[in-house]
Amino acid sequence: MEIVTLQPIVALIAGILILVMPRVLNYIVAFYLIFIGLVGLFPDLFTRIAGGG
C-alpha cells in the first residue's frame, strides 16, 4: 500500500476514535504524529514491511 493512501486512512481512523473516545485525544494525536514522522523519515520502511519490495 502506498504511503500516500495510508496517511488519509490513519487520519480517518484517528478522527473516528477522537469522536468516539474524546478522553484519549492526547494519545491518538501523539501516535498519529509519531506515525507521520516515521513515514516522513523512513518512507521505504513501511513499503518493505507491507511487502512492496
DSSP file (Angstrom, degrees, kcal/mol; ACC not computed):
  #  RESIDUE AA STRUCTURE BP1 BP2  ACC     N-H-->O    O-->H-N    N-H-->O    O-->H-N    TCO  KAPPA ALPHA  PHI   PSI    X-CA   Y-CA   Z-CA
    1    1 A M              0   0    0      0, 0.0    49,-0.1     0, 0.0    51,-0.1   0.000 360.0 360.0 360.0 134.9    0.0    0.0    0.0
    2    2 A E     >  -     0   0    0      1,-0.1     4,-1.4     4,-0.0     3,-0.5  -0.375 360.0-127.9 -71.0 148.3    1.3    3.4   -0.9
    3    3 A I  H  > S+     0   0    0      1,-0.2     4,-2.1     2,-0.2    -1,-0.1   0.836 108.3  63.6 -62.8 -33.4    2.2    5.9    1.8
    4    4 A V  H  4 S+     0   0    0      1,-0.2    -1,-0.2     2,-0.2    -2,-0.0   0.857 110.2  37.6 -62.3 -35.4    0.0    8.5    0.0
    5    5 A T  H  > S+     0   0    0     -3,-0.5     4,-0.9     2,-0.1    -1,-0.2   0.698 112.0  60.2 -87.5 -20.2   -3.1    6.3    0.6
    6    6 A L  H  X S+     0   0    0     -4,-1.4     4,-2.2     2,-0.2    -2,-0.2   0.881  96.7  58.3 -75.1 -38.8   -2.0    5.2    4.0
    7    7 A Q  H  X S+     0   0    0     -4,-2.1     4,-2.4     1,-0.2     5,-0.2   0.909 105.4  47.5 -63.3 -45.0   -1.9    8.6    5.7
    8    8 A P  H  > S+     0   0    0      0, 0.0     4,-2.4     0, 0.0    -1,-0.2   0.870 111.2  52.8 -64.5 -32.9   -5.5    9.6    5.0
    9    9 A I  H  X S+     0   0    0     -4,-0.9     4,-2.4     2,-0.2    -2,-0.2   0.925 110.6  46.7 -65.5 -43.5   -6.7    6.2    6.3
   10   10 A V  H  X S+     0   0    0     -4,-2.2     4,-2.5     1,-0.2    -1,-0.2   0.904 112.7  50.4 -64.0 -41.1   -4.8    6.7    9.5
   11   11 A A  H  X S+     0   0    0     -4,-2.4     4,-2.4     2,-0.2    -2,-0.2   0.895 110.3  49.9 -64.2 -39.9   -6.2   10.2    9.8
   12   12 A L  H  X S+     0   0    0     -4,-2.4     4,-2.2     2,-0.2    -2,-0.2   0.925 111.8  47.2 -64.5 -45.5   -9.7    9.0    9.3
   13   13 A I  H  X S+     0   0    0     -4,-2.4     4,-2.5     1,-0.2    -2,-0.2   0.912 112.4  50.2 -62.6 -42.5   -9.3    6.2   11.9
   14   14 A A  H  X S+     0   0    0     -4,-2.5     4,-2.2     1,-0.2    -2,-0.2   0.908 110.2  50.5 -63.1 -41.4   -7.8    8.8   14.4
   15   15 A G  H  X S+     0   0    0     -4,-2.4     4,-1.9     2,-0.2    -2,-0.2   0.900 110.9  48.3 -63.3 -41.0  -10.7   11.2   13.8
   16   16 A I  H  X S+     0   0    0     -4,-2.2     4,-2.4     1,-0.2     5,-0.2   0.914 111.1  50.6 -65.7 -42.4  -13.3    8.5   14.4
   17   17 A L  H  X S+     0   0    0     -4,-2.5     4,-3.2     1,-0.2    -2,-0.2   0.880 108.7  52.3 -63.4 -37.1  -11.5    7.4   17.6
   18   18 A I  H  < S+     0   0    0     -4,-2.2    -1,-0.2     2,-0.2    -2,-0.2   0.898 111.1  47.4 -65.8 -39.6  -11.4   11.0   18.8
   19   19 A L  H  < S+     0   0    0     -4,-1.9    -2,-0.2     1,-0.2    -1,-0.2   0.903 118.8  40.0 -66.7 -40.0  -15.2   11.3   18.2
   20   20 A V  H  < S+     0   0    0     -4,-2.4    -2,-0.2     1,-0.2    -3,-0.2   0.904 132.2  21.6 -76.6 -42.0  -16.0    8.0   19.9
   21   21 A M    ><  +     0   0    0     -4,-3.2     3,-1.6    -5,-0.2    -1,-0.2  -0.695  64.1 171.9-129.4  78.7  -13.5    8.4   22.8
   22   22 A P  G >  S+     0   0    0      0, 0.0     3,-1.3     0, 0.0     4,-0.2   0.711  73.0  70.6 -64.6 -18.4  -12.6   12.0   23.4
   23   23 A R  G 3  S+     0   0    0      1,-0.3     3,-0.4     2,-0.1     4,-0.2   0.752  95.0  53.8 -69.0 -22.0  -10.7   11.2   26.6
   24   24 A V  G <> S+     0   0    0     -3,-1.6     4,-2.5    -7,-0.2    -1,-0.3   0.152  72.8 116.2 -97.7  20.1   -7.9    9.5   24.6
   25   25 A L  H <> S+     0   0    0     -3,-1.3     4,-2.6     1,-0.2     5,-0.3   0.898  72.9  52.6 -54.7 -45.9   -7.3   12.6   22.4
   26   26 A N  H  > S+     0   0    0     -3,-0.4     4,-2.2     1,-0.2    -1,-0.2   0.908 111.8  45.4 -59.7 -43.1   -3.8   13.1   23.6
   27   27 A Y  H  > S+     0   0    0      2,-0.2     4,-2.8     1,-0.2     5,-0.2   0.902 112.7  49.9 -69.1 -41.1   -2.7    9.6   22.9
   28   28 A I  H  X S+     0   0    0     -4,-2.5     4,-2.4     2,-0.2    -2,-0.2   0.932 113.4  45.7 -63.9 -45.0   -4.4    9.5   19.5
   29   29 A V  H  X S+     0   0    0     -4,-2.6     4,-2.6    -5,-0.2     5,-0.2   0.912 113.3  50.5 -64.4 -42.1   -2.7   12.7   18.4
   30   30 A A  H  X S+     0   0    0     -4,-2.2     4,-2.3    -5,-0.3    -2,-0.2   0.941 112.9  44.7 -62.4 -47.8    0.7   11.6   19.8
   31   31 A F  H  X S+     0   0    0     -4,-2.8     4,-2.5     1,-0.2    -1,-0.2   0.888 113.1  52.1 -64.2 -38.1    0.6    8.2   18.0
   32   32 A Y  H  X S+     0   0    0     -4,-2.4     4,-2.7    -5,-0.2     5,-0.2   0.936 111.0  46.5 -63.3 -46.4   -0.6    9.9   14.8
   33   33 A L  H  X S+     0   0    0     -4,-2.6     4,-2.3     1,-0.2    -2,-0.2   0.889 112.7  49.8 -65.0 -39.0    2.2   12.4   14.9
   34   34 A I  H  X S+     0   0    0     -4,-2.3     4,-2.5    -5,-0.2    -1,-0.2   0.923 112.1  48.6 -63.6 -43.6    4.8    9.7   15.6
   35   35 A F  H  X S+     0   0    0     -4,-2.5     4,-2.5     2,-0.2    -2,-0.2   0.933 112.8  46.4 -62.2 -47.1    3.5    7.6   12.7
   36   36 A I  H  X S+     0   0    0     -4,-2.7     4,-2.1     1,-0.2    -1,-0.2   0.879 112.2  52.1 -64.9 -37.3    3.5   10.5   10.3
   37   37 A G  H  X S+     0   0    0     -4,-2.3     4,-2.2    -5,-0.2    -1,-0.2   0.915 110.6  47.0 -64.4 -42.6    7.0   11.5   11.5
   38   38 A L  H  X S+     0   0    0     -4,-2.5     4,-3.0     2,-0.2    -2,-0.2   0.900 111.3  51.4 -65.7 -39.8    8.3    7.9   10.9
   39   39 A V  H  < S+     0   0    0     -4,-2.5    -1,-0.2     1,-0.2    -2,-0.2   0.892 112.1  47.7 -63.1 -38.6    6.7    7.8    7.5
   40   40 A G  H  < S+     0   0    0     -4,-2.1    -2,-0.2    -5,-0.2    -1,-0.2   0.881 118.0  39.8 -69.5 -38.1    8.4   11.0    6.6
   41   41 A L  H  < S+     0   0    0     -4,-2.2    -2,-0.2     1,-0.2    -3,-0.2   0.876 130.7  24.7 -79.1 -38.6   11.8   10.0    7.8
   42   42 A F    >X  +     0   0    0     -4,-3.0     3,-0.9    -5,-0.2     4,-0.8  -0.600  65.2 161.8-127.5  70.5   11.7    6.4    6.6
   43   43 A P  H 3> S+     0   0    0      0, 0.0     4,-0.8     0, 0.0     3,-0.2   0.815  78.0  53.1 -64.0 -29.0    9.3    6.2    3.6
   44   44 A D  H 3> S+     0   0    0      1,-0.2     4,-2.1     2,-0.2     5,-0.2   0.725  94.0  72.8 -77.8 -20.3   10.8    2.9    2.4
   45   45 A L  H <> S+     0   0    0     -3,-0.9     4,-1.9     1,-0.2    -1,-0.2   0.925 100.2  41.9 -60.5 -46.4   10.4    1.2    5.8
   46   46 A F  H  X S+     0   0    0     -4,-0.8     4,-1.7     1,-0.2    -1,-0.2   0.789 112.5  53.4 -77.0 -27.1    6.6    0.9    5.6
   47   47 A T  H  <>S+     0   0    0     -4,-0.8     5,-3.4     2,-0.2     6,-0.4   0.854 110.1  48.6 -74.6 -32.3    6.6   -0.2    2.0
   48   48 A R  H ><5S+     0   0    0     -4,-2.1     3,-0.9     4,-0.2     5,-0.3   0.896 111.2  49.7 -70.4 -39.5    9.1   -3.0    2.8
   49   49 A I  H 3<5S+     0   0    0     -4,-1.9    -2,-0.2     1,-0.2    -1,-0.2   0.886 108.9  52.7 -65.0 -37.8    7.0   -4.2    5.7
   50   50 A A  T 3<5S-     0   0    0     -4,-1.7    -1,-0.2    -5,-0.1    -2,-0.2   0.525 123.3-105.5 -76.8  -4.9    3.9   -4.2    3.6
   51   51 A G  T < 5S+     0   0    0     -3,-0.9    -3,-0.2    -4,-0.3    -2,-0.1   0.680  78.1 136.3  91.4  18.8    5.7   -6.4    1.0
   52   52 A G      <       0   0    0     -5,-3.4    -4,-0.2    -6,-0.2    -5,-0.1   0.555 360.0 360.0 -78.5  -6.8    6.2   -3.7   -1.6
   53   53 A G              0   0    0     -6,-0.4    -5,-0.2    -5,-0.3    -1,-0.1   0.453 360.0 360.0  99.0 360.0    9.8   -4.8   -2.2
